Amino acid sequence: MNRKAKVGLAIAIASCSFAAGVHASDGLKKVEAFLRDDFRIRVDGKAISLDSPPLVYQGKTYLPVSDIGHALSAEVKWDGSTKTVYINPRIYDIQPTTVKNDQLDEMKISILKAMTAEYLGGTYPILVNDSYGGGRFFRELDLQRMGVNTSALVKVREKWSGVVYIAESEAKKAWKEQPKISYSFNNQVVVTETDEKKARVLRNFDPDDPIIPNLPMDQEPDPYSPSYYYSYDYRYTPGVLYSVDPIPGESNLYHALYYKDNKYIRYTLTLTPIEKSVSKDGRAQFETDWYISEYKSEYLGSPLDEYSENYFPY
């Protein structure tokens, strides 16, 4: 059974699964049904286990949508505000664009914004580049995380970071619905790590702080940190951390995009686990936490440098 056929089966099962809950004023209706623990379920020839047993109602068998969706590699999401179940097939693997630099048109960072996209029942942090007069651009990796198939879309590559972007006008061709995109002052860093413990540490990364919790003291000084030059810098202005993303194919390695003193800098961060003692129910227990054990910087570019080259080329 191919992937599209599998997804079609999942949608059919989902439709049946909610047939028993036909309308009452509160959306619920009491029915008499039977649990069948002895039923065995196979998907594409492979036996699967269900969190809840199959249900038999009026001679028909109903299966948990989330379990079947997982078995068919489809995302199942619930939007409580609209009482909608979303079944989103993942019919392609997320792959980074491998087109060479000289085969993509070039763009430049204009105004970067950390925003949130609500799409097909899911909520995703995204990094948006609002170009001057050129419209809005989304990172390809963010669109792919949302489940948008970007394979046939026109792409551009950002000059300094090398990140691939897609114009909003182009992305609309592949959307299955219009995303609801919003900005929040409480969410100004895009962290795409899904493990919340790791994400919390990454979100608080600050290269201008000379003391990172648990960072070894023999860490090489960072030449882009003001503490490298000044012990007390009264001219200090905070930098901006825009995004932190896992490096594809690597474990616990991340790229962070940072802006400071008119310079764009990419940091490579290494996360390392540490066992911490915590108290639960009056007992000491150990649990795994994470810390940034190493970070390295790479200068990407500066708007001022480009301005000087264009207007003062001597």
C-alpha positions in Angstrom: 0.0 0.0 0.0 1.6 3.3 -1.0 1.7 6.4 1.3 -1.2 8.2 -0.3 -3.4 5.2 -0.1 -2.4 4.8 3.6 -3.4 8.4 4.3 -6.7 7.9 2.5 -7.4 4.9 4.8 -6.5 7.1 7.8 -9.0 9.8 6.8 -11.7 7.2 6.2 -11.1 5.7 9.6 -11.2 9.2 11.1 -14.6 9.9 9.5 -16.0 6.7 11.0 -14.5 7.3 14.4 -16.5 10.4 15.0 -19.8 9.1 13.5 -20.8 7.9 17.0 -20.6 11.3 18.6 -23.6 12.8 16.6 -24.8 16.2 17.8 -26.2 17.2 21.1 -26.1 20.8 22.4 -22.8 20.1 24.0 -21.5 18.1 21.1 -21.8 14.8 23.0 -24.2 11.9 22.7 -24.3 8.9 24.9 -24.3 5.6 23.1 -23.9 1.9 24.0 -20.7 0.4 22.5 -18.4 -2.5 23.2 -14.6 -2.7 23.7 -12.8 -5.5 21.8 -9.5 -6.2 23.4 -9.1 -9.3 21.3 -9.1 -7.5 17.9 -5.7 -7.3 16.2 -4.8 -4.4 13.9 -2.3 -4.6 11.1 -1.3 -1.6 8.9 0.5 -2.5 5.7 1.0 -6.0 7.0 2.6 -4.9 10.3 0.9 -5.4 13.6 0.4 -2.3 15.7 -0.6 -1.7 19.3 -3.3 0.8 20.3 -3.4 2.9 23.4 -7.1 2.2 23.6 -8.8 -1.0 22.3 -11.1 -0.9 19.2 -14.7 0.0 19.8 -17.7 -1.8 18.3 -20.8 0.3 17.7 -23.9 -0.8 15.6 -21.8 -3.5 13.9 -19.0 -1.2 12.9 -15.5 -1.1 14.4 -13.9 2.3 15.4 -10.2 2.8 16.0 -8.4 5.7 17.7 -7.5 8.3 15.1 -4.2 9.3 16.8 -2.9 5.7 16.8 -3.8 5.0 13.2 -2.5 8.3 12.1 0.9 7.6 13.8 1.0 4.2 12.1 0.5 5.8 8.7 3.1 8.6 9.4 0.3 11.2 9.4 0.1 14.0 12.0 -3.1 14.2 13.9 -3.9 17.5 15.6 -6.9 18.8 17.6 -8.1 22.4 17.5 -10.3 22.8 20.6 -11.4 26.3 19.6 -13.1 25.1 16.4 -13.5 21.4 17.5 -11.7 20.3 14.4 -9.5 17.2 13.9 -6.7 17.7 11.4 -5.1 14.7 9.7 -2.0 16.0 7.9 -0.2 13.4 5.7 3.6 13.5 5.6 3.9 12.2 2.1 7.5 13.5 1.6 10.6 13.7 3.7 12.0 17.1 4.7 15.2 17.6 2.9 17.4 20.7 2.8 17.8 22.4 -0.6 21.0 21.2 -2.2 20.9 23.6 -5.2 24.2 25.4 -5.6 24.5 29.0 -4.6 25.0 30.3 -8.2 21.7 28.6 -9.2 19.5 30.6 -6.9 18.8 34.3 -6.9 20.2 36.2 -4.0 18.4 38.2 -1.4 19.6 40.1 1.8 18.4 40.3 5.3 16.1 43.3 5.8 13.9 43.1 8.9 13.9 39.7 10.7 10.9 38.9 12.9 10.2 35.9 15.1 6.6 35.1 14.5 4.1 32.2 15.0 2.1 30.4 12.3 -1.0 28.5 12.9 -1.5 26.0 10.1 -3.6 22.9 9.8 -4.1 22.6 13.5 -0.5 23.1 14.4 1.4 26.1 15.9 4.9 26.7 14.6 7.6 29.3 15.4 8.9 30.8 12.2 11.5 33.4 11.2 10.2 36.0 8.7 12.3 38.3 6.6 10.3 41.5 5.6 12.2 42.9 2.7 12.0 46.6 1.8 9.3 46.8 -0.8 9.8 43.2 -1.8 7.2 41.5 0.4 7.6 38.9 3.0 9.8 35.8 2.9 9.7 32.6 4.9 12.6 30.2 5.6 12.1 27.0 3.6 12.9 24.9 6.7 10.0 26.6 8.5 7.5 25.9 5.7 8.7 22.3 5.6 8.1 21.9 9.3 4.6 23.1 8.8 4.1 20.3 6.2 4.2 22.5 3.1 5.7 20.7 0.1 8.3 23.2 -1.2 9.8 21.1 -3.9 8.1 23.0 -6.8 8.4 26.5 -5.4 10.9 29.2 -6.5 13.6 29.7 -3.9 16.1 32.4 -3.1 19.2 32.3 -1.0 20.1 34.9 1.7 23.5 36.4 0.9 25.2 36.3 4.3 23.7 33.2 6.0 23.1 31.0 3.0 19.7 30.2 4.3 17.0 29.4 1.7 13.9 31.6 1.7 10.6 31.5 -0.2 8.5 34.5 -1.0 5.0 34.6 0.6 3.5 35.0 -2.9 5.2 31.8 -3.9 4.4 29.9 -0.7 0.7 30.5 -1.3 0.8 28.1 -4.3 1.5 25.2 -1.9 -0.6 26.1 1.1 -3.6 24.0 1.9 -5.1 26.8 3.9 -4.1 30.4 4.7 -1.9 30.3 7.8 -2.7 32.7 10.7 0.6 34.5 11.3 1.0 36.6 14.4 3.8 38.4 16.4 4.2 38.2 20.1 6.5 40.2 22.4 6.8 37.1 24.6 8.2 35.0 21.8 11.1 36.9 20.0 13.4 33.9 19.4 12.7 31.1 16.9 13.8 27.8 18.4 12.9 24.8 16.3 14.2 22.2 18.8 11.1 20.2 19.9 12.6 19.0 23.2 11.5 21.7 25.6 14.3 21.2 28.1 16.8 21.7 25.3 14.8 24.6 23.8 14.7 26.4 27.1 18.5 26.4 27.3 18.9 27.4 23.6 16.4 30.2 23.9 18.4 31.8 26.7 21.8 31.7 24.9 23.6 35.0 25.3 27.2 35.3 23.9 27.6 38.7 25.6 27.3 37.1 29.0 30.8 35.9 30.0 29.3 33.3 32.3 27.1 30.6 30.8 25.9 28.1 33.4 28.2 25.1 33.6 30.5 26.4 30.8 34.1 25.3 31.4 36.2 28.2 32.5 39.0 27.4 29.9 36.5 28.2 27.1 38.2 30.2 24.3 37.3 33.9 24.6 34.8 35.0 21.9 36.2 37.9 19.8 32.7 39.1 19.1 31.8 39.5 22.8 32.3 42.9 24.4 33.8 41.1 27.4 36.7 40.1 25.1 37.8 43.7 24.9 36.3 45.5 27.9 35.8 44.4 31.5 33.2 47.1 31.9 31.8 48.6 28.7 29.5 51.5 29.5 28.7 51.6 25.7 27.2 48.2 25.9 24.0 47.6 23.9 22.4 44.2 23.9 22.5 41.9 20.8 19.5 40.2 19.3 19.2 36.4 19.1 16.9 35.6 16.1 16.9 31.9 15.7 18.4 28.6 16.9 18.0 25.5 14.7 19.4 21.9 14.9 22.1 21.2 12.3 20.8 18.5 10.0 22.4 15.1 10.5 24.1 16.2 13.7 23.3 15.4 17.3 22.9 18.2 19.8 24.6 20.7 17.5 22.8 24.0 16.6 23.2 27.1 14.5 22.2 30.4 16.1 21.8 33.6 14.2 22.8 36.7 16.2 23.0 40.4 15.5 25.3 42.7 17.4 26.9 46.1 16.6 25.7 46.0 13.0 27.1 42.5 12.5 25.4 39.3 11.7 27.1 36.4 13.4 26.4 32.6 13.3 27.2 30.7 16.4 27.6 26.9 16.5 26.3 25.7 19.8 27.0 22.3 21.5 24.5 21.0 24.0 25.7 18.5 26.6 23.5 16.5 29.1 24.0 16.8 32.8 22.4 14.9 35.6 20.8 17.1 38.2 19.4 16.2 41.6 15.8 17.4 42.2 13.4 16.8 45.0 10.1 15.1 44.2 7.6 14.1 46.8 10.3 14.6 49.5 12.8 12.4 47.7 15.9 13.2 45.9 15.9 12.1 42.3 18.2 12.6 39.3 17.0 13.9 36.0 18.7 14.9 32.8 19.1 18.6 32.0 21.2 20.3 29.3 23.8 23.1 29.1 25.8 24.8 26.4 29.3 23.3 26.7 30.8 25.0 23.7 30.1 27.7 21.2 32.0 29.1 18.2 31.3 32.2 16.2 31.4 32.9 12.4 31.1 36.4 11.1 28.6 36.6 8.3 28.3 40.2 7.2 27.4 43.7 8.1 25.0 46.2 6.5 27.6 48.9 7.2 30.3 47.1 5.3 28.1 46.8 2.3 27.1 50.5 2.5 30.7 51.5 2.6 31.5 49.3 -0.4 28.7 50.8 -2.4 29.1 54.5 -1.5 32.8 54.8 -0.5 34.6 52.3 -2.7 38.0 53.8 -2.1 
